[in-house]
Amino acid sequence: MQHAFEKLLLNKVEIGAAADNWRSRAIPEKLGFQQEGELRDYEFLNGRFLHRVMYGLRREEWTESIK
């Protein structure tokens, strides 16, 4: 996160994970990302459609979290 916001000067970082993949979803949640929405039937994998949950973290939110 430090590299993204301080070196690349990004305003926002996004992470997506399959809605039913709780282990992958735990990562952005632990890092302070906010859930921003769910994309229904985002991808077809192993014979079924999967929804994708999108998370975002803005630079100002990250800066506040490290104070």
C-alpha positions in Angstrom: 0.0 0.0 0.0 2.8 2.4 0.8 4.3 1.9 -2.7 0.9 2.4 -4.4 0.1 5.6 -2.6 3.5 7.2 -1.9 5.6 6.1 -4.9 3.0 5.6 -7.7 0.8 8.4 -6.3 -2.4 6.4 -6.9 -5.6 7.8 -5.4 -7.3 4.5 -5.0 -6.5 0.7 -5.0 -9.2 -1.8 -5.9 -9.3 -5.6 -5.1 -11.9 -8.1 -6.3 -12.6 -11.6 -5.0 -15.2 -14.2 -5.7 -18.2 -13.6 -3.5 -18.1 -17.1 -2.0 -14.3 -17.1 -1.4 -14.2 -16.0 2.2 -10.4 -16.5 2.6 -9.7 -14.2 -0.3 -12.2 -11.6 0.9 -10.6 -11.6 4.4 -7.4 -10.0 2.9 -8.8 -6.7 1.8 -11.1 -6.5 4.8 -8.1 -7.0 7.1 -6.2 -4.2 5.3 -9.1 -1.7 5.8 -10.6 -1.8 2.3 -14.3 -0.9 2.0 -16.7 -3.2 0.2 -18.0 -1.1 -2.7 -20.3 -3.5 -4.5 -20.9 -6.9 -6.1 -20.8 -7.8 -9.8 -23.2 -10.5 -10.5 -22.2 -13.4 -12.9 -18.8 -11.8 -13.3 -17.0 -14.9 -14.5 -17.8 -18.5 -15.6 -15.6 -20.9 -13.8 -15.9 -24.7 -13.4 -19.3 -24.8 -15.0 -20.9 -22.0 -13.0 -21.2 -18.3 -12.9 -19.5 -16.5 -10.0 -20.2 -13.1 -8.5 -17.3 -10.8 -7.7 -17.1 -8.5 -4.7 -15.2 -5.3 -5.2 -13.2 -3.5 -2.5 -11.6 -0.1 -2.6 -9.2 1.9 -0.4 -8.5 5.5 -1.1 -5.3 7.3 -0.3 -6.9 9.5 2.4 -8.4 6.4 4.1 -5.0 4.7 4.1 -3.2 7.8 5.4 -5.7 8.0 8.3 -5.3 4.3 9.2 -1.5 4.6 9.7 -1.6 7.6 12.0 
